[in-house]
C-alpha cells in the first residue's frame, strides 16, 4: 500500500507516519514509498492506540496543570495559619508575615500592652490577624508541635530519584451497581458472595497482575473497593485520596444515582483520571446510550459523543470487555507516569483498621512512597509501634512493602484511625513524644465538642460496637444525622470488637442499649445479659441498623399536633340554617379550602366561633378542593354565628414529623 494513501487514511502527514512507525515496532525506512499489505491492519491498530495515548497525555497534562494552579491558589488564599493557645508577639508576627512593630501598635489599639517577647492568647491573636486580613485557626501548643504535616506531593518533590510504580485504582459507584462483582471477576475470587445484603460493608484493597498489550509484560494494578451506601461517604473520599485512577461503575439497567454523583464529586475534587465502566450490558433492559446521555448532562460527555470521558461497556458478571477496561487502566497509568522512590521517605495512608482476635490491632495501608519493613518503628496517627509482621492482600507474610502496595500492618499498640498517615521514626521512644502532642489535640477537641453539644428532651443512649474502624466512623456520622427537634441518639460509648462484660455493666448502669454491627456478646457478657432487662441488637447490614435507630427514636417522642393555616375567605351570603348545620356562600381570597379543613369566623378582627365542614361545593358540585379566587358553597357545623361580610380562616391539624 502507498505510504501517502495510508497516511491519508490515518489523517496524518506521510513524513510523520514514517517517523513514528519505527517507534511503534515496524521496520519501515524513513524514505519508504510502499508498505507491505500484510502490515497495514497492524499499523492501523497500533496508530489508533498511539493516537489514543497522545490524547490521554494531553488530558493528563491539562489536569495536572489545573491541579497545580488550584493547589497554589488554595494554599495562598484558603489555608488558615495555625496559632497555638499562647504565642509570643514576635512569633505571631512572623507567622502572619506582618512587621512586629505594626502588630504591637495594633495590640495597643485593642487595649493590650505587650512587648515583642511577651505572650498573647489565641483569642487576641485571632482578632489582630483578622484586622490584617489573615485567617487563623487554633493549633497545638508550641511545646507539643513537632513538624508541619506534609502530604505525598511534598514528599515526592524532595525525592531526588523517582521510578515508575503501579497505579492505584479506586472503584466507586452506587449500591448494587456491580463494583464488588467487577473486582471479583478481576481477582478471580468470591468476595461478593460473602458480603451482607450484597453490599460491600467496608473498604478493601487488592492487587492484580494484568498483561500489558503493548509490551506483553505482566503489570500489577492495586484496586481499592469502596462501599456504595451513602453512610460510607467519608470512606469513598478516603479511597479517592490514595488513588490515581477512578473506575466509576454505573449500571446500564439503572440510572445515575445520588451515590454516583457523590463519587463523581470525590473524583473531581481529588482530580483523578476517570474511566466510566457501564456495567450489566448483558441485561435485556440495559440502555448504554441512556447512561451516556445522563453523563453528558452532568458535564461528563463520553469520547464517542465528542467529549473526554472514557466509557467502557462491560458485563462484570460474564467477564465481557474486562480486558479492554484493564488495558485502558494501564494506558492511563503509562501516560500519567506515576512515580515514587522505594528507597525514599516512608509515607502511606491507612484505609482500614480493626482489632483481630488473634493478632490484636491491625491496619491496612497503601504505601505511597518508600518501603516499610518488618522491624520498622512506625508512627500511625495517634498510635504506632514496632512492626512485628506484614501481610499482603492474600494474608501471606511478606518481608516488606513498596510503593502502591496494599499491606496489613501487625504490631501497633492501639487501633489506628482510617486516614492516618504512616511514617517511619528512629525508635519506639520517639512515638511516645509524638503521641503526647496528639493527646493534647484530642483533649482540646473533646472539650470543644462537649461545650458545643445540644441537650434534647428525649434521647436514646447507646453503646456502639463494630468490627472495623471504617464502619464505626461511617456509622457515627450517620447516627449524628438522626435528629428530631426534641430528640436524638446519644452514643455514650463506642469501640471495636465484641460486647464485653464491662459494656453490659456500663449499659445497665446508665440505661443504654447495646447496638452492634457484625459483632456479638462474649460468653461472659451473655451470662450477665440473662439477669438484666438490657436491649442488645446486632446487625450485618448498615441501613437496617440505621432504620432501627430511627424507628426507636420515633417511638419515644410523643406525637405533637400543630395547626397549619390553609386559606382565608369572605362570606358573601348566608342561606338556610337546618338543625346543627348552616349553608353559606363565599369566595376564597387566599390559599384553599378542603373538606377536612377546620374554620374560625372573624368579625371586625375578633374571633366569634369555630367549627368544621360537612360538605364543600363549587358550581353546585361536591369537590375536594377550592382555590383562590373561586367561589364556593359550604355546609358547616359548630358555632353557627356566621353573617354576611364575616371572614372565615381555614386550617388543618397536622402531626409534627
C-alpha positions, -999 to 999 in steps of 0.1 A, spaced: 0 0 0 12 35 -8 25 55 23 6 86 12 -27 67 10 -22 51 44 -13 85 59 -44 100 44 -65 71 59 -49 78 93 -54 116 89 -17 125 93 13 135 71 34 108 54 67 121 70 51 120 105 38 85 98 73 73 86 89 89 117 66 72 142 64 37 126 98 25 138 90 37 173 58 15 171 79 -16 162 75 -15 124 107 -18 103 99 8 77 126 31 63 123 69 66 122 72 28 98 43 21 71 47 -6 53 14 -2 42 -6 29 37 -43 29 -1 -50 27 2 -77 54 13 -50 79 -14 -24 71 -40 -38 96 -14 -40 124 -2 -4 116 -38 10 117 -44 -7 151 -11 5 165 -17 40 152 -51 42 168 -36 31 201 -8 57 197 -34 85 190 -54 75 220 -23 76 242 -14 111 229 -49 124 236 -47 109 271 -12 125 276 -26 159 267 -56 154 290 -34 143 319 -11 172 314 -40 196 314 -54 181 346 -20 183 363 -16 219 353 -51 228 366 -44 209 398 -11 227 405 -27 261 398 -57 253 421 -34 240 448 -12 271 447 -43 293 449 -58 273 477 -26 273 497 -22 311 492 -58 321 498 -78 295 518 -54 278 543 -57 294 578 -25 299 598 -22 276 628 -18 296 661 -11 278 694 -31 287 726 -4 311 736 24 327 714 50 354 717 42 386 698 74 382 677 65 346 667 29 356 659 41 385 637 65 361 619 37 335 613 12 361 598 41 378 579 34 413 593 61 436 607 63 431 645 61 469 652 27 470 633 14 441 653 24 458 686 7 490 675 -25 471 666 -24 454 700 -22 488 717 -52 499 697 -70 469 711 -60 478 747 -33 451 750 2 463 761 26 436 751 63 437 741 77 416 712 88 388 736 56 387 757 29 361 751 -7 367 739 -35 342 739 -52 328 707 -83 349 710 -63 381 710 -41 369 681 -71 359 661 -87 394 664 -54 411 654 -49 387 625 -84 394 612 -76 432 613 -47 424 589 -70 402 567 -52 370 577 -72 338 585 -61 318 616 -71 286 633 -64 271 667 -32 249 667 -15 227 692 6 242 720 41 252 709 58 227 732 40 198 716 44 209 680 70 187 662 67 194 625 41 206 599 21 177 584 32 171 549 14 154 521 26 130 494 32 158 469 56 175 493 74 142 499 78 135 462 91 170 455 120 164 479 129 130 464 160 131 441 153 97 424 119 86 413 109 54 395 77 42 379 52 25 402 20 6 397 -13 25 395 -37 26 425 -73 24 412 -104 32 433 -136 15 423 -167 36 431 -204 37 423 -239 32 437 -251 3 458 -256 -29 438 -242 -14 405 -216 -42 405 -184 -29 420 -176 -60 440 -186 -83 412 -162 -64 389 -133 -68 414 -143 -104 419 -140 -110 381 -106 -93 380 -92 -111 411 -109 -145 404 -121 -147 440 -156 -147 455 -158 -117 478 -192 -107 465 -208 -139 478 -198 -132 514 -210 -96 517 -241 -90 538 -271 -77 518 -249 -78 486 -234 -45 497 -196 -41 504 -196 -30 540 -160 -17 544 -131 -9 522 -106 -35 510 -75 -33 488 -63 -60 464 -36 -63 438 -40 -80 404 -14 -86 376 -26 -77 341 -9 -83 308 2 -51 290 -10 -54 254 19 -32 242 49 -50 259 34 -84 268 47 -79 304 25 -87 334 20 -54 353 5 -50 388 -26 -28 395 -38 -21 430 -75 -19 434 -94 -2 462 -131 -13 467 -152 14 484 -188 10 497 -216 24 477 -241 30 506 -245 67 514 -234 60 550 -199 55 537 -194 89 521 -162 96 540 -147 62 532 -152 68 495 -135 102 499 -105 84 515 -103 60 487 -101 90 463 -72 105 483 -48 75 479 -58 66 443 -45 77 409 -74 65 387 -111 60 394 -133 34 378 -169 47 382 -193 17 379 -227 26 366 -254 0 359 -268 1 323 -302 -11 335 -305 17 361 -296 54 361 -272 79 377 -279 77 415 -271 100 444 -241 79 454 -229 80 418 -230 118 419 -212 119 453 -185 96 439 -181 119 409 -176 148 433 -148 129 451 -132 120 418 -133 156 406 -122 171 439 -92 147 441 -85 153 403 -84 116 395 -82 102 360 -117 88 353 -130 57 335 -167 50 335 -175 13 334 -211 9 321 -219 -24 337 -247 -51 333 -248 -47 295 -259 -83 293 -293 -75 308 -322 -71 284 -332 -38 299 -297 -24 296 -295 10 278 -259 22 273 -270 54 254 -293 65 282 -263 63 306 -241 83 282 -269 109 279 -271 112 317 -233 115 319 -233 143 293 -260 161 313 -235 164 342 -206 176 320 -190 141 316 -195 138 279 -183 104 265 -155 103 240 -177 89 212 -201 118 218 -172 143 213 -162 146 249 -133 135 270 -149 109 294 -136 74 287 -166 49 288 -161 11 286 -193 -10 284 -188 -42 304 -205 -72 320 -187 -79 352 -208 -110 358 -199 -126 324 -164 -110 321 -173 -92 289 -148 -63 279 -129 -66 312 -96 -69 293 -105 -37 275 -112 -20 308 -79 -31 323 -59 -21 292 -74 13 295 -62 15 331 -27 5 321 -28 31 292 -38 58 317 -11 47 341 15 48 313 7 83 301 4 96 337 39 84 345 32 75 381 63 76 402 77 72 437 110 64 454 111 29 470 143 39 489 129 73 500 109 87 529 82 63 541 47 76 535 14 56 535 -23 60 542 -44 38 564 -75 26 546 -89 1 571 -83 -7 608 -98 -32 633 -89 -55 662 -83 -91 653 -89 -117 680 -56 -134 674 -34 -106 660 -46 -75 680 -47 -41 664 -45 -44 627 -43 -17 600 -44 -20 562 -24 8 544 -14 18 509 23 26 507 27 58 486 65 63 489 94 45 505 93 9 517 81 -4 550 100 -34 565 93 -59 593 110 -45 624 105 -8 615 94 16 642 64 35 627 41 63 637 5 60 625 -16 90 636 -21 87 673 -7 52 676 24 34 665 47 6 673 74 -18 661 62 -38 630 60 -74 640 47 -86 607 34 -76 573 8 -94 553 -1 -90 516 -37 -87 503 -40 -125 504 -29 -126 541 5 -141 532 36 -129 553 59 -106 534 92 -90 545 85 -56 530 60 -35 510 70 -8 485 50 20 467 14 13 455 13 -19 476 -16 -27 499 -3 -41 531 -16 -52 565 5 -40 595 9 -60 627 24 -46 659 5 -14 665 -1 -5 702 -37 6 696 -61 8 667 -52 33 641 -78 57 626 -87 53 590 -70 81 570 -40 82 594 -6 88 578 21 61 581 57 74 588 89 58 600 106 70 633 140 63 646 129 43 676 98 34 696 107 61 722 100 88 696 64 76 693 57 84 729 68 121 724 46 125 693 16 107 709 18 134 737 11 161 711 -19 141 697 -33 136 732 -33 174 738 -51 180 705 -77 153 712 -83 167 747 -89 202 732 -113 188 706 -133 169 732 -136 200 754 -148 220 724 -173 193 713 -186 190 749 -192 227 751 -210 228 718 -233 198 725 -270 202 723 -294 190 750 -326 174 738 -358 164 757 -358 128 745 -326 108 739 -317 71 734 -283 64 749 -264 36 731 -231 17 734 -220 12 698 -195 -16 688 -184 -26 653 -160 -50 637 -138 -24 619 -129 12 624 -141 24 590 -176 11 597 -176 27 632 -166 60 617 -193 58 590 -220 49 615 -211 77 639 -215 102 610 -249 88 600 -262 84 636 -254 121 642 -279 129 614 -307 110 631 -322 141 649 -355 155 659 -362 189 674 -370 172 706 -348 140 704 -316 124 693 -295 92 695 -267 97 720 -236 74 716 -223 73 751 -195 48 743 -180 34 711 -155 8 702 -143 -22 682 -149 -59 688 -175 -79 707 -196 -67 736 -178 -74 769 -190 -77 805 -179 -41 810 -202 -30 782 -231 -48 798 -224 -33 833 -220 2 819 -251 -1 798 -271 -13 827 -259 15 850 -268 43 826 -298 26 808 -280 24 774 -289 0 747 -261 -22 732 -261 -17 694 -236 -37 673 -226 -42 638 -210 -76 628 -202 -82 665 -217 -103 693 -215 -105 731 -187 -126 747 -198 -156 768 -193 -136 800 -214 -107 786 -242 -132 776 -242 -145 811 -248 -110 826 -274 -102 800 -296 -131 812 -303 -114 845 -308 -78 831 -335 -61 811 -310 -47 787 -316 -42 750 -289 -57 727 -293 -57 690 -268 -66 663 -269 -61 625 -249 -71 594 -264 -45 571 -257 -9 577 -291 6 566 -310 -19 587 -292 -7 619 -299 30 610 -336 22 603 -338 5 637 -325 36 655 -348 60 635 -378 38 644 -369 36 681 -365 74 683 -399 79 668 -414 56 694 -402 76 724 -412 111 711 -448 119 718 -468 129 687 -471 167 686 -502 181 668 -497 215 652 -521 239 634 -513 246 597 -531 275 580 -548 267 547 -567 297 535 -590 327 540 -624 335 525 -651 362 525 -687 353 534 -709 366 506 -742 351 517 -758 330 545 -786 306 534 -807 280 553 -800 270 588 -812 235 594 -806 220 629 -769 217 635 -759 229 601 -756 263 583 -753 268 545 -732 297 534 -716 310 501 -683 328 498 -651 334 478 -616 322 486 -593 352 487 -561 334 497 -549 298 498 -575 270 496 -603 250 513 -607 212 516 -635 191 532 -611 183 561 -604 220 568 -614 235 602 -627 271 603 -628 301 626 -651 331 619 -638 366 624 -658 399 625 -640 432 628 -608 414 638 -624 394 666 -629 357 666 -665 347 673 -666 309 668 -652 279 651 -663 246 635 -658 220 607 -671 214 572 -698 189 565 -698 195 527 -678 216 502 -693 226 468 -683 246 437 -707 252 409 -733 231 428 -710 201 426 -693 184 456 -655 189 453 -623 181 472 -606 215 469 -615 251 461 -586 275 455 -584 313 454 -601 333 438 -630 309 432 -664 309 448 -678 280 469 -708 267 489 -703 253 524 -724 232 547 -708 239 581 -713 227 617 -701 242 650 -707 278 663 -733 289 638 -729 327 643 -717 334 607 -731 365 589 -726 381 555 -694 401 555 -676 379 580 -641 364 573 -635 327 576 -600 314 582 -593 278 575 -567 254 589 -559 217 594 -543 198 623 -511 180 614 -487 157 632 -453 172 635 -427 150 620 
